[in-house]
Amino acid sequence: MTGPSRHERLDVVQSHRDSHGVVLVLYGDLDAGTALKLEQAAAQLFNTTYPPEVLFLDLSGLSFLSVGGARAILAVHESAGMSRVRVVTGDRPAVREFLHATRFDAVLDCYRTRMGAIAAGSRSEFMSRVKTIWEAG
């Protein structure tokens, strides 16, 4: 009997989808051996006629995150096109601290909770706030 394959060490579950966004929850290990599974799941969402406005990557179910896994998250961020990617770290100090120590959190849009990521608003709300601040001088 053999152990689980590399891809079986990571589950990528779409837990919610509406007109504004999609939530992908990751469970297990995200490393160089499982990164492709995340990248393929995101590509399926982005390469459609109507890609999501926001992709929420919920990392709260991860038990392990490596540099290869963080690079996969960055690759998803860079391949998003017009979609925005928001990363939810959850109550996993190891995930938050890893993203901070590697400075990936300076590039990625990171939140501790899914509600915080959702409350950040849409692209149009963001642009409206920027315009208000700009015009206020």
N, C-alpha and C positions, 0 to 999 in steps of 0.2 A: 504494500500500500504506500502511496506517495502522499506528500503533504499538499496543501493547497497551492495552486499556481500563483504566480506573481499578481495577476489581475484579480484573483479572488481575495487578495488581502485588502482591496479597496472596493467599497460599494459607493456608487454615485446614484443618489435617489432624488428624482424630481418630486418635491413635496407640494409644490404650489405653482400655479400658472394663472395669470390673468392678463388683461390688456397692457399692463404696465411692466410686469416683471415675472421672472421665473426664479424659484428657489431650488438650488441644488444642494443637498446635504451630503457631506462626505463622511463615511464611516470606515475606520480601520487605519491603514498605513498609507501615507502619501509620500512616495519616494521615487527615485529614478525608475524603479521597476514597475510602478503603478501609475506614473504620471500620464502616460498615453491614454489611459482610460478617462481621466478628467479632461484632457485636451480634446478627445473625440466627442465626449458628451457636450462640451461647450461648442465645438464646431457644428454639431448638428443643430444647435439652437441658433447660432449666428448665421449659418448658411441657409436661411429660409427666406421666403418672400417677406414675412413679417417677423424679423428678429425682435427679441424683447427689448424694451427701453432700458431695463436694468436686469442684470444677472446677479443674484445674491448667492455667493458661495459660502455656505454655512460649514465652517470647519469644526464646530463644537463636538462632532462625533469622531474626530481623529484621535487615535491613540499614539500616532507617531507622525512627525513631519521632518523631512530632511531638506537639505539644500536643493536636491533634485526636485522635490515636491514643491518647494517655494518657487523654483524656476518655472515649474509647470503653471502655477498660479499666475506668475508674471506673464507667461506666454499666452494664457487665456486673456489676461488684461490687455495685452498688446494686439490680440487678434479680434477684439470686440467690435471693431468698426465704429458704428454710431451708437452702439449699446454701451452702457456704463457697467462696470463690475464693482460690486461692493463685497468686501470680505468680512464675514462674521466670525470672530475668534471664539466667542462663547466664554465659558468659565474655565478654559484651559490655559493656565498660566504658561505652560510650556510652549504652546502655540504662539501666544501673544509675545512672550519674551524672545522666542526664536525669531519671529518676524521683526521685532525691535532690534535685537542684537545684530541681525544681518542687514538692517536698514531697508528691508523690503517694505516695512510699514510707512516709509517716507514716499514710496512710489504708489503703493496700493491704498485704496480707500477702505480703511479698516474700522470696524465697530465691534464693541463687546457683545451687543445683543442684536437679534434680528429686528426687534422693534426700533432700535436706534438707527439701524441701516434704512429701514422703511421710512422713518420720520425725517430722514435727511432730505426727502422730497424728490421731485422729478427734475429733469433737465430744464423744463420751462420755469418751474419755481425758482431754481437756482439762478437762471438768467434774469428773471424778474428782480431778485434780490441784488444781483450785481448791478443791474441798471439803476436801481434805486440808490445804491451806495455811490455809484459813479456820478449820478446827477446831483447828489447832495454835496458833492465836491470835496 
